[in-house]
Amino acid sequence: MTDPVAGWLVVIQGPGKGNFVKLGYGQNSIGRSPNERVSVDFGDSQISRSNHAMVTYDPRGNRFYIQQGSGTNLAYVNEAPVLTPMELEPYSHILLGDTVLRFVPLCGEGFTWD
């Protein structure tokens, strides 16, 4: 990823606890594959190999969104299934498989790279 970092996903529960991955501008597809923009291959086979979920940072609106990917397993935000694209609030918990990720934004109300 060559963009400036826009935020992070931190593994707070499940395999890989304590690890983090960067989020960049635009669409960040999440999956276990090393070819994913956001690879979360920490040992949770319940996470789809590719495009389990998508976190998008919109630099014009300075907001983050999450949507379900193309895999069969669902993504959840704060215990609710992601059935349609929704705004992702700071410090939300994202459940993928048996892994809980905490969303930590850098860009947002108080900061932008522009």
Buried (B, 14 or more C-beta within 10 A) or exposed (E): EEBBBBBBBBBBEBBBEEBBBBBBBEBBBBBBBEEBBBBBBBEBEBBBBBBBBBBBBBBEEBBBBBBBBEBEEBBBBEEEEBEEEBEBBEEBBBBBBEBBBBBBBBBBEEEEEE
